[in-house]
Amino acid sequence: MAIGHETVLLVEDEALVKKACAVTLRNHGNHVLEASNGTEALRVVEKKLDSSIGLLYTDVVMPFMGGVELSQKVIDAIPTFKVLFASGYLDEQTLSNVLTTKDHHFIQKPFTPYVLAGSVREIFDA
């Protein structure tokens, strides 16, 4: 699998999942910015508007602000953002609402580090 050097904004409310994802992404050469919820993520985006954040990884179900609402706000600020939604709780209707453009992707929890790294690489290479 190719090594990347892109920046991922990782938004995950489960601390252990966030840590495991961050380690996996860093081990594959990515720069990772972390947030525990949508509100924190928006603060990161505001600070990094001129940066090269290329991908938003977000849990769909989170306190304060869910991943779908977060992605809409981030894309309003940075239209070139690609989004990787993650959840273990989605039904087909919600999934179809999440995957509204070619730059929206989905990964089903639980997933392995290999699947996460491969999905991120595939999104960046598209």
N, C-alpha and C positions, 0 to 999 in steps of 0.2 A: 504494500500500500504506500502511495506517495506521501511524503511529508509536506505539510503546509506551513505557511507563515502568516496566515490571515488572522484577523481579530474576531473573536466570538464573544458576544454578550450573552452570558449564561444566567438565566433567571429560573431559579428553582427554590421552592419553599422548604423542601425536605433537605436538611443539612447534610446528611450522609450521601444522598443522591447527588447533591450539588458538588460535594467534595470529590466523589468518584468521577463524575463527568469532567470536572476541571482537571483532575490529574490525567485522565485519558486524553483530553484535548491538548493539554500541554505536552504530554509525551509524544504527541504526533505533530509537534512543532507550532501549534497555534498559540497566539496570545489570547488570554482569557480574562475578561472583565466579569465580575460576579455581582449578582444582586439576589436578594431573598424574596422579593415580591415586585409587582409592577411599579409601585411608587418609587422604590429604590432604583429600579431600572431606568425610569424616566430621568432621575437625577443624573445617572451615569451618562445617558444620551445627551442631556443638556451640557454637561461638561466636555463631551467628546464630539460635538457637532462637526468639528473640522477634521476629525480623525477618520481612520479607515475601517471602522467597524463594518464588517461585511455580512455578518450573520447574527440573527437573534435566535437563540435557543430558548424556548419558554415552555414551562409547564402550562397546560391549559387551565387547570383548576388550582387557583391560589387565593389566599386571603387578600383583601384590600382591592385588588384589581386582577382579573383573570388574564390569561394569555392572549385571548382574542382581542379584548379591549386594548391591552398593551400594544399588540402588534399594529393595530390601527393608528394609535397615537405615535408610535415610533415611525411608521411609514409616512405619516403626515409630515414629520420632521425630516426624515431621510428616505425619500421615495425609492432609492436603489437597494434598500435592505432586503435581504432574503430571510425567510423565517422557517425555523424547524420547530414545530409544535410537538410536545411529548405528553402522553397521558396513558393511564391505564383504565380510564373510566368513560371513554367516548362511545356513544351510540352512532349509528350510520348517519342520522340526520345532523347531529352536531359536527361530525367529521366533514360532511359535505359543506357545512357552513364555514368550517375552518379552512378548507382547501379551496380558496376562491381564486387564486391566480397561480401561474406556473412557478412563481417564486415562493409559494407556500408549500411546505413539506410536512410529513407527519412520521413520527416514530412511536411505536407502541411500547409502553412500559410493561413489564421489565425488559430491558435490552442488555446485551453484553457490551463491554468496551469496544470490541471489534465492530459490532454493528453501529455503534455511535460514531466511531472514527470514520468508518466507511461511508455512512450517510452524510456526514459533514464534508468529507472530501468530495463526494459525488455532487453535492450542492455547489460547492465552490468551483468545481470543474465544469459545471453545466454552462 
